[in-house]
Amino acid sequence: MISVIFDLDGTLVDSEPNYYESGRRTLARHGVPDFTWEQHARFIGIGTLETLESLRDRYGIRAPVEQLLAEQNAAYLELARTGTESFPEMRKFVERLHAEGVPMAVASGSSREAIDAVLAGTGLDALLTTVVSAEEVEHGKPAPDVFLEAARRLGADPADCVVVEDAAPGARAAHAAGMACVAIPYVPATAADPAFATAALLFPAGQPEFTADTAYEWLCEHPAA
């Protein structure tokens, strides 16, 4: 039986604006006042820890990365609890798979606390009960660890798993895990990234193009289904 593993941020929910704002506040507190959305967009799909490690080195921030991570998580949780929206068609897709009894999981680069807050705030926690954070594995995306751990917890063979992703690092991770990928680029301009060339199904215009019906029909035709 096919199993479906969802990325969270930018795939199930539109949380990137909250990640940008929480990162901007954290960097400003440490002497980087002009962090832009364009700079943030380069890290979409990469875990918060890895992102902060890179930014700390780039800007010569002296605070330990653990402190930066705690500060950003606190700021993010504050924003996430006040409002994170799920993508309507993606919610429909999850609801349909749940009704059909398809095993599902969430595998995200976010902290477990952040994942739980977003899923609870959107009500998706009732539908998606298997969750893996990059904090729980050795390497975050583009390494395949989170997807392989999600498959293990579902009791599924990686070859029988389909990953739903919005970012190039996630598509690379899915490919490295030996899983088919449905790609919905959060930033449509990245659709030409070579990582998305490995996707079994690509919606190059991103969420505006994605429909639950199209994804479900493709899933029914997938060899592992």
Summary of the structure (lengths in Angstrom):
residues: 225
radius of gyration: 16.7
end to end distance: 5.6
largest distance: 52.3
contacts: 778
relative contact order: 0.17
helix: 52%
strand: 12%
